[in-house]
Amino acid sequence: MSRPSADDLTTLVALAAVVALGLSAGAVLTEGAVLVPYWRSLPAADFLSWYRDNAARLLNFFGPLEIATAVLVLAAAGLYGARRRRGAGLLALAALLTAAILAAYPLYFRDVNARFAAATIAPEAVAGELARWAFWHWVRVAIAIAALAAGLAAVRHREA
């Protein structure tokens, strides 16, 4: 059996990046469409209790998924660029969009998530903060879908 070529490895990394982008977009879409409405339906005290009990699970799921996605997309963009493949610019765009998703965490989500988990937010402020959280989350979903579209277009563009 022959060793995979650099072209084969580049293609494999790009396909893995697109799969990761799809998983990531699907995960944040599911969070927005399933978890957020559930959270918003709960009384403030119940939501804060739920969040306290599950914050680590959410971070342990989304953190590695988003980081692995960013690493794979960056690697694919770098390999496509180094090999001067068509679609390299689209993968670079996907990498930038993925970086924006990661940047949203320290810019907004980390602090508010910590306030939810520690129940340091006043119960009467929970609904408003969840509405703000949901808005920024849907921005993140749109960015994730755009990153997926760019990744898919890059892989398809290479085949064209």
OpenMM code with the backbone's topology and positions (N, CA, C; nanometers):
from openmm import Vec3, app, unit

residues = "MET SER ARG PRO SER ALA ASP ASP LEU THR THR LEU VAL ALA LEU ALA ALA VAL VAL ALA LEU GLY LEU SER ALA GLY ALA VAL LEU THR GLU GLY ALA VAL LEU VAL PRO TYR TRP ARG SER LEU PRO ALA ALA ASP PHE LEU SER TRP TYR ARG ASP ASN ALA ALA ARG LEU LEU ASN PHE PHE GLY PRO LEU GLU ILE ALA THR ALA VAL LEU VAL LEU ALA ALA ALA GLY LEU TYR GLY ALA ARG ARG ARG ARG GLY ALA GLY LEU LEU ALA LEU ALA ALA LEU LEU THR ALA ALA ILE LEU ALA ALA TYR PRO LEU TYR PHE ARG ASP VAL ASN ALA ARG PHE ALA ALA ALA THR ILE ALA PRO GLU ALA VAL ALA GLY GLU LEU ALA ARG TRP ALA PHE TRP HIS TRP VAL ARG VAL ALA ILE ALA ILE ALA ALA LEU ALA ALA GLY LEU ALA ALA VAL ARG HIS ARG GLU ALA".split()
positions = [
    Vec3(0.0851, -0.1175, 0.0000),
    Vec3(0.0000, 0.0000, 0.0000),
    Vec3(0.0897, 0.1239, 0.0000),
    Vec3(0.0593, 0.2189, -0.0853),
    Vec3(0.1424, 0.3387, -0.0948),
    Vec3(0.1032, 0.4418, 0.0108),
    Vec3(0.2000, 0.5252, 0.0404),
    Vec3(0.1752, 0.6328, 0.1374),
    Vec3(0.0867, 0.7386, 0.0739),
    Vec3(-0.0002, 0.8001, 0.1560),
    Vec3(-0.0829, 0.9088, 0.1001),
    Vec3(0.0056, 1.0257, 0.0570),
    Vec3(-0.0316, 1.0874, -0.0515),
    Vec3(0.0427, 1.2033, -0.1010),
    Vec3(0.0069, 1.3275, -0.0191),
    Vec3(0.0852, 1.4327, -0.0382),
    Vec3(0.0549, 1.5607, 0.0275),
    Vec3(-0.0818, 1.6119, -0.0180),
    Vec3(-0.1148, 1.5872, -0.1437),
    Vec3(-0.2470, 1.6276, -0.1935),
    Vec3(-0.3572, 1.5514, -0.1218),
    Vec3(-0.3359, 1.4214, -0.1017),
    Vec3(-0.4347, 1.3399, -0.0301),
    Vec3(-0.4530, 1.3898, 0.1126),
    Vec3(-0.3427, 1.4199, 0.1796),
    Vec3(-0.3503, 1.4682, 0.3181),
    Vec3(-0.4177, 1.6047, 0.3249),
    Vec3(-0.3891, 1.6904, 0.2285),
    Vec3(-0.4538, 1.8217, 0.2233),
    Vec3(-0.6043, 1.8055, 0.2083),
    Vec3(-0.6445, 1.7167, 0.1202),
    Vec3(-0.7873, 1.6909, 0.0992),
    Vec3(-0.8500, 1.6340, 0.2258),
    Vec3(-0.7822, 1.5405, 0.2896),
    Vec3(-0.8342, 1.4795, 0.4118),
    Vec3(-0.8523, 1.5832, 0.5226),
    Vec3(-0.7553, 1.6714, 0.5410),
    Vec3(-0.7662, 1.7760, 0.6438),
    Vec3(-0.8805, 1.8715, 0.6099),
    Vec3(-0.8945, 1.9062, 0.4833),
    Vec3(-1.0043, 1.9955, 0.4436),
    Vec3(-1.1396, 1.9302, 0.4677),
    Vec3(-1.1516, 1.8038, 0.4355),
    Vec3(-1.2783, 1.7343, 0.4590),
    Vec3(-1.3072, 1.7237, 0.6090),
    Vec3(-1.2046, 1.6968, 0.6892),
    Vec3(-1.2229, 1.6920, 0.8347),
    Vec3(-1.2654, 1.8290, 0.8874),
    Vec3(-1.2089, 1.9341, 0.8312),
    Vec3(-1.2456, 2.0703, 0.8720),
    Vec3(-1.3919, 2.0984, 0.8395),
    Vec3(-1.4367, 2.0570, 0.7227),
    Vec3(-1.5763, 2.0796, 0.6839),
    Vec3(-1.6707, 1.9990, 0.7733),
    Vec3(-1.6327, 1.8756, 0.8049),
    Vec3(-1.7143, 1.7954, 0.8968),
    Vec3(-1.7214, 1.8650, 1.0332),
    Vec3(-1.6081, 1.9137, 1.0819),
    Vec3(-1.6060, 1.9843, 1.2110),
    Vec3(-1.6914, 2.1113, 1.2048),
    Vec3(-1.6826, 2.1842, 1.0943),
    Vec3(-1.7660, 2.3039, 1.0785),
    Vec3(-1.9142, 2.2673, 1.0830),
    Vec3(-1.9498, 2.1574, 1.0200),
    Vec3(-2.0889, 2.1122, 1.0212),
    Vec3(-2.1342, 2.0714, 1.1601),
    Vec3(-2.0498, 1.9987, 1.2313),
    Vec3(-2.0829, 1.9595, 1.3684),
    Vec3(-2.0974, 2.0821, 1.4581),
    Vec3(-2.0056, 2.1754, 1.4423),
    Vec3(-2.0091, 2.2967, 1.5235),
    Vec3(-2.1340, 2.3792, 1.4955),
    Vec3(-2.1631, 2.4005, 1.3675),
    Vec3(-2.2826, 2.4779, 1.3307),
    Vec3(-2.4083, 2.4074, 1.3801),
    Vec3(-2.4129, 2.2762, 1.3644),
    Vec3(-2.5290, 2.2007, 1.4116),
    Vec3(-2.5444, 2.2074, 1.5623),
    Vec3(-2.4334, 2.2034, 1.6336),
    Vec3(-2.4393, 2.2092, 1.7799),
    Vec3(-2.4909, 2.3444, 1.8281),
    Vec3(-2.4384, 2.4544, 1.7725),
    Vec3(-2.4851, 2.5852, 1.8187),
    Vec3(-2.6275, 2.6127, 1.7725),
    Vec3(-2.6640, 2.5603, 1.6559),
    Vec3(-2.8024, 2.5733, 1.6092),
    Vec3(-2.8963, 2.4991, 1.7041),
    Vec3(-2.8582, 2.3802, 1.7438),
    Vec3(-2.9393, 2.3021, 1.8375),
    Vec3(-2.9496, 2.3723, 1.9722),
    Vec3(-2.8398, 2.4258, 2.0189),
    Vec3(-2.8426, 2.4993, 2.1456),
    Vec3(-2.9415, 2.6149, 2.1373),
    Vec3(-2.9363, 2.6889, 2.0270),
    Vec3(-3.0258, 2.8025, 2.0111),
    Vec3(-3.1714, 2.7628, 1.9925),
    Vec3(-3.1950, 2.6540, 1.9221),
    Vec3(-3.3320, 2.6134, 1.8917),
    Vec3(-3.3966, 2.5274, 1.9990),
    Vec3(-3.3154, 2.4607, 2.0822),
    Vec3(-3.3700, 2.3695, 2.1830),
    Vec3(-3.3445, 2.4202, 2.3247),
    Vec3(-3.2179, 2.4408, 2.3591),
    Vec3(-3.1868, 2.4791, 2.4975),
    Vec3(-3.2340, 2.6194, 2.5333),
    Vec3(-3.2069, 2.7160, 2.4470),
    Vec3(-3.2420, 2.8537, 2.4814),
    Vec3(-3.3927, 2.8717, 2.5043),
    Vec3(-3.4793, 2.8191, 2.4174),
    Vec3(-3.6229, 2.8320, 2.4472),
    Vec3(-3.6615, 2.7620, 2.5787),
    Vec3(-3.5991, 2.6488, 2.6057),
    Vec3(-3.6260, 2.5800, 2.7322),
    Vec3(-3.5844, 2.6689, 2.8488),
    Vec3(-3.4630, 2.7225, 2.8425),
    Vec3(-3.4153, 2.8105, 2.9507),
    Vec3(-3.5099, 2.9273, 2.9710),
    Vec3(-3.5540, 2.9863, 2.8606),
    Vec3(-3.6396, 3.1045, 2.8705),
    Vec3(-3.7785, 3.0708, 2.9233),
    Vec3(-3.8170, 2.9436, 2.9158),
    Vec3(-3.9480, 2.9027, 2.9671),
    Vec3(-3.9471, 2.8794, 3.1183),
    Vec3(-3.8282, 2.8669, 3.1758),
    Vec3(-3.8162, 2.8368, 3.3184),
    Vec3(-3.8275, 2.9627, 3.4038),
    Vec3(-3.8805, 2.9500, 3.5248),
    Vec3(-3.8691, 3.0605, 3.6208),
    Vec3(-3.7202, 3.0871, 3.6471),
    Vec3(-3.6859, 3.2090, 3.6785),
    Vec3(-3.5460, 3.2489, 3.6940),
    Vec3(-3.4691, 3.1563, 3.7886),
    Vec3(-3.5258, 3.1266, 3.9039),
    Vec3(-3.4555, 3.0427, 4.0016),
    Vec3(-3.4294, 2.9030, 3.9451),
    Vec3(-3.5248, 2.8493, 3.8714),
    Vec3(-3.5072, 2.7159, 3.8122),
    Vec3(-3.4003, 2.7182, 3.7034),
    Vec3(-3.4018, 2.8231, 3.6211),
    Vec3(-3.2981, 2.8358, 3.5184),
    Vec3(-3.1601, 2.8439, 3.5825),
    Vec3(-3.1448, 2.9292, 3.6833),
    Vec3(-3.0141, 2.9452, 3.7474),
    Vec3(-2.9673, 2.8137, 3.8104),
    Vec3(-3.0589, 2.7398, 3.8668),
    Vec3(-3.0246, 2.6096, 3.9241),
    Vec3(-2.9817, 2.5122, 3.8137),
    Vec3(-3.0579, 2.5078, 3.7036),
    Vec3(-3.0234, 2.4218, 3.5912),
    Vec3(-2.8857, 2.4591, 3.5379),
    Vec3(-2.8635, 2.5885, 3.5202),
    Vec3(-2.7375, 2.6329, 3.4619),
    Vec3(-2.6200, 2.5988, 3.5542),
    Vec3(-2.6385, 2.6197, 3.6840),
    Vec3(-2.5328, 2.5850, 3.7809),
    Vec3(-2.4968, 2.4375, 3.7676),
    Vec3(-2.5978, 2.3523, 3.7558),
    Vec3(-2.5753, 2.2077, 3.7494),
    Vec3(-2.5157, 2.1610, 3.6164),
    Vec3(-2.5295, 2.2408, 3.5110),
    Vec3(-2.4900, 2.1958, 3.3773),
    Vec3(-2.3861, 2.2825, 3.3073),
    Vec3(-2.3425, 2.3894, 3.3695),
    Vec3(-2.2469, 2.4804, 3.3047),
    Vec3(-2.1192, 2.4083, 3.2627),
    Vec3(-2.0669, 2.3247, 3.3499),
    Vec3(-1.9432, 2.2529, 3.3162),
    Vec3(-1.9646, 2.1590, 3.1978),
    Vec3(-2.0791, 2.0948, 3.1909),
    Vec3(-2.1097, 2.0064, 3.0774),
    Vec3(-2.1118, 2.0849, 2.9468),
    Vec3(-2.1757, 2.2004, 2.9496),
    Vec3(-2.1817, 2.2832, 2.8293),
    Vec3(-2.0414, 2.3247, 2.7849),
    Vec3(-1.9609, 2.3715, 2.8781),
    Vec3(-1.8246, 2.4144, 2.8456),
    Vec3(-1.7407, 2.2966, 2.7971),
    Vec3(-1.7554, 2.1819, 2.8618),
    Vec3(-1.6780, 2.0637, 2.8234),
    Vec3(-1.7198, 2.0067, 2.6884),
    Vec3(-1.8407, 2.0381, 2.6445),
    Vec3(-1.8845, 1.9969, 2.5117),
    Vec3(-1.8437, 2.0996, 2.4065),
    Vec3(-1.8860, 2.2245, 2.4277),
    Vec3(-1.8646, 2.3269, 2.3257),
    Vec3(-1.7189, 2.3707, 2.3151),
    Vec3(-1.6469, 2.3779, 2.4255),
    Vec3(-1.5078, 2.4232, 2.4218),
    Vec3(-1.4207, 2.3396, 2.3287),
    Vec3(-1.4090, 2.2091, 2.3537),
    Vec3(-1.3253, 2.1269, 2.2656),
    Vec3(-1.3756, 2.1225, 2.1206),
    Vec3(-1.5069, 2.1214, 2.1020),
    Vec3(-1.5619, 2.1195, 1.9668),
    Vec3(-1.5207, 2.2447, 1.8901),
    Vec3(-1.5374, 2.3613, 1.9519),
    Vec3(-1.5038, 2.4867, 1.8841),
    Vec3(-1.3533, 2.5003, 1.8610),
    Vec3(-1.2734, 2.4572, 1.9576),
    Vec3(-1.1277, 2.4664, 1.9425),
    Vec3(-1.0794, 2.3701, 1.8344),
    Vec3(-1.1289, 2.2466, 1.8363),
    Vec3(-1.0890, 2.1503, 1.7329),
    Vec3(-1.1306, 2.1992, 1.5946),
    Vec3(-1.2493, 2.2574, 1.5853),
    Vec3(-1.2947, 2.3110, 1.4574),
    Vec3(-1.2003, 2.4199, 1.4089),
    Vec3(-1.1656, 2.5116, 1.4971),
    Vec3(-1.0755, 2.6209, 1.4587),
    Vec3(-0.9401, 2.5675, 1.4137),
    Vec3(-0.8860, 2.4711, 1.4857),
    Vec3(-0.7552, 2.4136, 1.4498),
    Vec3(-0.7623, 2.3461, 1.3133),
    Vec3(-0.8659, 2.2666, 1.2907),
    Vec3(-0.8790, 2.1974, 1.1622),
    Vec3(-0.8975, 2.2951, 1.0462),
    Vec3(-0.9797, 2.3964, 1.0666),
    Vec3(-1.0040, 2.4932, 0.9585),
    Vec3(-0.8774, 2.5735, 0.9301),
    Vec3(-0.8073, 2.6130, 1.0346),
    Vec3(-0.6810, 2.6859, 1.0153),
    Vec3(-0.5791, 2.5979, 0.9426),
    Vec3(-0.5705, 2.4709, 0.9824),
    Vec3(-0.4777, 2.3795, 0.9151),
    Vec3(-0.5159, 2.3618, 0.7679),
    Vec3(-0.6435, 2.3446, 0.7419),
    Vec3(-0.6880, 2.3280, 0.6032),
    Vec3(-0.6582, 2.4528, 0.5210),
    Vec3(-0.6845, 2.5699, 0.5794),
    Vec3(-0.6564, 2.6950, 0.5078),
    Vec3(-0.5069, 2.7071, 0.4788),
    Vec3(-0.4258, 2.6733, 0.5776),
    Vec3(-0.2809, 2.6794, 0.5580),
    Vec3(-0.2329, 2.5826, 0.4515),
    Vec3(-0.2823, 2.4602, 0.4555),
    Vec3(-0.2432, 2.3609, 0.3550),
    Vec3(-0.2907, 2.3999, 0.2156),
    Vec3(-0.4133, 2.4465, 0.2053),
    Vec3(-0.4634, 2.4909, 0.0754),
    Vec3(-0.3794, 2.6074, 0.0225),
    Vec3(-0.3466, 2.7011, 0.1103),
    Vec3(-0.2643, 2.8144, 0.0686),
    Vec3(-0.1250, 2.7712, 0.0258),
    Vec3(-0.0628, 2.6827, 0.1048),
    Vec3(0.0726, 2.6365, 0.0737),
    Vec3(0.0771, 2.5585, -0.0573),
    Vec3(-0.0298, 2.4876, -0.0857),
    Vec3(-0.0355, 2.4076, -0.2085),
    Vec3(-0.0980, 2.4858, -0.3242),
    Vec3(-0.1311, 2.6115, -0.2964),
    Vec3(-0.1904, 2.7006, -0.3964),
    Vec3(-0.3159, 2.6391, -0.4609),
    Vec3(-0.3969, 2.5827, -0.3753),
    Vec3(-0.5210, 2.5219, -0.4236),
    Vec3(-0.6299, 2.6261, -0.4364),
    Vec3(-0.7140, 2.6075, -0.5366),
    Vec3(-0.8340, 2.6901, -0.5475),
    Vec3(-0.9170, 2.6652, -0.4218),
    Vec3(-0.9781, 2.7683, -0.3697),
    Vec3(-1.0577, 2.7551, -0.2486),
    Vec3(-0.9835, 2.7949, -0.1227),
    Vec3(-0.8538, 2.8262, -0.1355),
    Vec3(-0.7750, 2.8645, -0.0177),
    Vec3(-0.8327, 2.9895, 0.0482),
    Vec3(-0.8764, 3.0852, -0.0315),
    Vec3(-0.9348, 3.2076, 0.0238),
    Vec3(-1.0641, 3.1799, 0.0991),
    Vec3(-1.1424, 3.0872, 0.0478),
    Vec3(-1.2672, 3.0512, 0.1169),
    Vec3(-1.2388, 2.9819, 0.2500),
    Vec3(-1.1369, 2.8987, 0.2538),
    Vec3(-1.0997, 2.8363, 0.3815),
    Vec3(-1.0414, 2.9399, 0.4772),
    Vec3(-0.9689, 3.0383, 0.4244),
    Vec3(-0.9191, 3.1469, 0.5105),
    Vec3(-1.0375, 3.2245, 0.5686),
    Vec3(-1.1399, 3.2484, 0.4883),
    Vec3(-1.2608, 3.3144, 0.5379),
    Vec3(-1.3268, 3.2297, 0.6465),
    Vec3(-1.3377, 3.0985, 0.6232),
    Vec3(-1.3956, 3.0090, 0.7241),
    Vec3(-1.3141, 3.0149, 0.8530),
    Vec3(-1.1824, 3.0229, 0.8409),
    Vec3(-1.0966, 3.0318, 0.9598),
    Vec3(-1.1210, 3.1627, 1.0356),
    Vec3(-1.1355, 3.2720, 0.9633),
    Vec3(-1.1640, 3.4010, 1.0282),
    Vec3(-1.2999, 3.3984, 1.0980),
    Vec3(-1.3979, 3.3406, 1.0334),
    Vec3(-1.5309, 3.3319, 1.0943),
    Vec3(-1.5279, 3.2423, 1.2184),
    Vec3(-1.4523, 3.1342, 1.2107),
    Vec3(-1.4390, 3.0450, 1.3256),
    Vec3(-1.3678, 3.1169, 1.4403),
    Vec3(-1.2698, 3.1981, 1.4074),
    Vec3(-1.2019, 3.2777, 1.5106),
    Vec3(-1.2987, 3.3770, 1.5752),
    Vec3(-1.3895, 3.4321, 1.4956),
    Vec3(-1.4896, 3.5247, 1.5511),
    Vec3(-1.5808, 3.4530, 1.6497),
    Vec3(-1.6163, 3.3293, 1.6180),
    Vec3(-1.6985, 3.2512, 1.7107),
    Vec3(-1.6240, 3.2296, 1.8415),
    Vec3(-1.4979, 3.1937, 1.8324),
    Vec3(-1.4169, 3.1746, 1.9538),
    Vec3(-1.4021, 3.3052, 2.0315),
    Vec3(-1.3848, 3.4145, 1.9615),
    Vec3(-1.3657, 3.5442, 2.0272),
    Vec3(-1.4903, 3.5881, 2.1037),
    Vec3(-1.6060, 3.5450, 2.0594),
    Vec3(-1.7306, 3.5831, 2.1282),
    Vec3(-1.7329, 3.5317, 2.2718),
    Vec3(-1.6663, 3.4201, 2.2967),
    Vec3(-1.6695, 3.3634, 2.4316),
    Vec3(-1.6053, 3.4580, 2.5339),
    Vec3(-1.4805, 3.4986, 2.5179),
    Vec3(-1.4250, 3.5896, 2.6188),
    Vec3(-1.4844, 3.7307, 2.6134),
    Vec3(-1.5334, 3.7714, 2.4972),
    Vec3(-1.5892, 3.9057, 2.4851),
    Vec3(-1.7245, 3.9210, 2.5528),
    Vec3(-1.8044, 3.8139, 2.5559),
    Vec3(-1.9369, 3.8240, 2.6166),
    Vec3(-1.9754, 3.7003, 2.6976),
    Vec3(-1.9708, 3.5848, 2.6357),
    Vec3(-2.0320, 3.4656, 2.6947),
    Vec3(-1.9651, 3.4183, 2.8237),
    Vec3(-1.8347, 3.4272, 2.8352),
    Vec3(-1.7662, 3.3774, 2.9558),
    Vec3(-1.8204, 3.4430, 3.0816),
    Vec3(-1.8298, 3.5759, 3.0816),
    Vec3(-1.8737, 3.6468, 3.2018),
    Vec3(-2.0202, 3.6214, 3.2347),
    Vec3(-2.1056, 3.6268, 3.1355),
    Vec3(-2.2480, 3.6064, 3.1633),
    Vec3(-2.2740, 3.4613, 3.2016),
    Vec3(-2.2054, 3.3671, 3.1372),
    Vec3(-2.2218, 3.2270, 3.1754),
    Vec3(-2.1787, 3.2057, 3.3204),
    Vec3(-2.0705, 3.2692, 3.3604),
    Vec3(-2.0233, 3.2577, 3.4989),
    Vec3(-2.1256, 3.3178, 3.5953),
    Vec3(-2.1866, 3.4285, 3.5559),
    Vec3(-2.2902, 3.4896, 3.6411),
    Vec3(-2.4119, 3.3987, 3.6530),
    Vec3(-2.4490, 3.3341, 3.5437),
    Vec3(-2.5600, 3.2384, 3.5499),
    Vec3(-2.5230, 3.1209, 3.6409),
    Vec3(-2.4038, 3.0653, 3.6225),
    Vec3(-2.3622, 2.9474, 3.6989),
    Vec3(-2.3516, 2.9773, 3.8480),
    Vec3(-2.3050, 3.0968, 3.8821),
    Vec3(-2.2888, 3.1346, 4.0231),
    Vec3(-2.4152, 3.1970, 4.0799),
    Vec3(-2.5154, 3.2157, 3.9964),
    Vec3(-2.6419, 3.2791, 4.0365),
    Vec3(-2.6174, 3.4157, 4.1003),
    Vec3(-2.5233, 3.4901, 4.0419),
    Vec3(-2.4952, 3.6251, 4.0925),
    Vec3(-2.5766, 3.7302, 4.0184),
    Vec3(-2.6596, 3.6877, 3.9285),
    Vec3(-2.7473, 3.7790, 3.8562),
    Vec3(-2.8816, 3.7814, 3.9302),
    Vec3(-2.9369, 3.8968, 3.9464),
    Vec3(-3.0660, 3.9091, 4.0168),
    Vec3(-3.1732, 3.8355, 3.9380),
    Vec3(-3.2609, 3.7628, 4.0075),
    Vec3(-3.3659, 3.6874, 3.9369),
    Vec3(-3.4480, 3.7737, 3.8415),
    Vec3(-3.4746, 3.8983, 3.8785),
    Vec3(-3.5544, 3.9843, 3.7902),
    Vec3(-3.4765, 4.0283, 3.6658),
    Vec3(-3.3447, 4.0095, 3.6663),
    Vec3(-3.2626, 4.0456, 3.5507),
    Vec3(-3.2371, 3.9268, 3.4576),
    Vec3(-3.2750, 3.8068, 3.4999),
    Vec3(-3.2450, 3.6862, 3.4215),
    Vec3(-3.3114, 3.6907, 3.2839),
    Vec3(-3.4379, 3.7239, 3.2761),
    Vec3(-3.5083, 3.7225, 3.1471),
    Vec3(-3.4423, 3.8179, 3.0475),
    Vec3(-3.4078, 3.9369, 3.0929),
    Vec3(-3.3426, 4.0325, 3.0037),
    Vec3(-3.2056, 3.9853, 2.9587),
    Vec3(-3.1310, 3.9278, 3.0521),
    Vec3(-2.9970, 3.8801, 3.0159),
    Vec3(-3.0059, 3.7587, 2.9238),
    Vec3(-3.1040, 3.6723, 2.9457),
    Vec3(-3.1227, 3.5581, 2.8556),
    Vec3(-3.1632, 3.6050, 2.7154),
    Vec3(-3.2421, 3.7099, 2.7066),
    Vec3(-3.2785, 3.7649, 2.5759),
    Vec3(-3.1536, 3.8182, 2.5048),
    Vec3(-3.0679, 3.8882, 2.5772),
    Vec3(-2.9424, 3.9396, 2.5202),
    Vec3(-2.8522, 3.8216, 2.4808),
    Vec3(-2.8441, 3.7221, 2.5694),
    Vec3(-2.7629, 3.6027, 2.5434),
    Vec3(-2.8123, 3.5358, 2.4154),
    Vec3(-2.9448, 3.5208, 2.4025),
    Vec3(-3.0022, 3.4562, 2.2850),
    Vec3(-2.9693, 3.5345, 2.1579),
    Vec3(-2.9785, 3.6669, 2.1646),
    Vec3(-2.9457, 3.7487, 2.0476),
    Vec3(-2.8027, 3.7220, 2.0039),
    Vec3(-2.7064, 3.7322, 2.0951),
    Vec3(-2.5663, 3.7123, 2.0590),
    Vec3(-2.5387, 3.5686, 2.0181),
    Vec3(-2.6140, 3.4766, 2.0760),
    Vec3(-2.5980, 3.3372, 2.0354),
    Vec3(-2.6417, 3.3186, 1.8902),
    Vec3(-2.7542, 3.3805, 1.8492),
    Vec3(-2.7997, 3.3675, 1.7111),
    Vec3(-2.7032, 3.4344, 1.6137),
    Vec3(-2.6355, 3.5393, 1.6589),
    Vec3(-2.5289, 3.5970, 1.5758),
    Vec3(-2.4193, 3.4919, 1.5565),
    Vec3(-2.3853, 3.4245, 1.6646),
    Vec3(-2.2834, 3.3192, 1.6589),
    Vec3(-2.3297, 3.2050, 1.5665),
    Vec3(-2.4566, 3.1687, 1.5709),
    Vec3(-2.5097, 3.0645, 1.4816),
    Vec3(-2.4948, 3.1073, 1.3359),
    Vec3(-2.5308, 3.2310, 1.3062),
    Vec3(-2.5189, 3.2804, 1.1680),
    Vec3(-2.3738, 3.2760, 1.1209),
    Vec3(-2.2817, 3.3130, 1.2080),
    Vec3(-2.1395, 3.3086, 1.1723),
    Vec3(-2.0954, 3.1643, 1.1488),
    Vec3(-2.1418, 3.0720, 1.2331),
    Vec3(-2.1061, 2.9304, 1.2174),
    Vec3(-2.1584, 2.8752, 1.0855),
    Vec3(-2.2791, 2.9125, 1.0485),
    Vec3(-2.3359, 2.8660, 0.9215),
    Vec3(-2.2595, 2.9271, 0.8037),
    Vec3(-2.2217, 3.0525, 0.8151),
    Vec3(-2.1421, 3.1161, 0.7089),
    Vec3(-2.0055, 3.0481, 0.6965),
    Vec3(-1.9447, 3.0125, 0.8092),
    Vec3(-1.8156, 2.9426, 0.8056),
    Vec3(-1.8307, 2.8068, 0.7382),
    Vec3(-1.9377, 2.7360, 0.7705),
    Vec3(-1.9644, 2.6067, 0.7063),
    Vec3(-1.9834, 2.6254, 0.5560),
    Vec3(-2.0607, 2.7241, 0.5161),
    Vec3(-2.0834, 2.7489, 0.3731),
    Vec3(-1.9516, 2.7787, 0.3014),
    Vec3(-1.8656, 2.8580, 0.3646),
    Vec3(-1.7356, 2.8893, 0.3039),
    Vec3(-1.6497, 2.7633, 0.2920),
    Vec3(-1.6508, 2.6811, 0.3961),
    Vec3(-1.5736, 2.5571, 0.3911),
    Vec3(-1.6237, 2.4627, 0.2838),
    Vec3(-1.7549, 2.4476, 0.2752),
    Vec3(-1.8122, 2.3621, 0.1711),
    Vec3(-1.7796, 2.4160, 0.0316),
    Vec3(-1.7914, 2.5458, 0.0156),
    Vec3(-1.7607, 2.6063, -0.1151),
    Vec3(-1.6136, 2.5871, -0.1502),
    Vec3(-1.5252, 2.5945, -0.0514),
    Vec3(-1.3814, 2.5759, -0.0782),
    Vec3(-1.3536, 2.4358, -0.1278),
    Vec3(-1.4120, 2.3366, -0.0627),
    Vec3(-1.3887, 2.1989, -0.1029),
    Vec3(-1.4521, 2.1726, -0.2398),
    Vec3(-1.5704, 2.2235, -0.2603),
    Vec3(-1.6361, 2.2055, -0.3887),
    Vec3(-1.5630, 2.2823, -0.4981),
    Vec3(-1.5153, 2.4030, -0.4664),
    Vec3(-1.4430, 2.4870, -0.5627),
    Vec3(-1.3172, 2.4166, -0.6104),
    Vec3(-1.2519, 2.3458, -0.5206),
    Vec3(-1.1296, 2.2736, -0.5558),
    Vec3(-1.1587, 2.1650, -0.6579),
    Vec3(-1.2775, 2.1054, -0.6469),
    Vec3(-1.3145, 1.9965, -0.7368),
    Vec3(-1.3637, 2.0490, -0.8719),
    Vec3(-1.4004, 2.1763, -0.8793),
    Vec3(-1.4585, 2.2321, -1.0020),
    Vec3(-1.3550, 2.2436, -1.1126),
] * unit.nanometer
topology = app.Topology()
chain = topology.addChain("A")
for resn in residues:
    res = topology.addResidue(resn, chain)
    for name in ("N", "CA", "C"):
        topology.addAtom(name, app.Element.getBySymbol(name[0]), res)
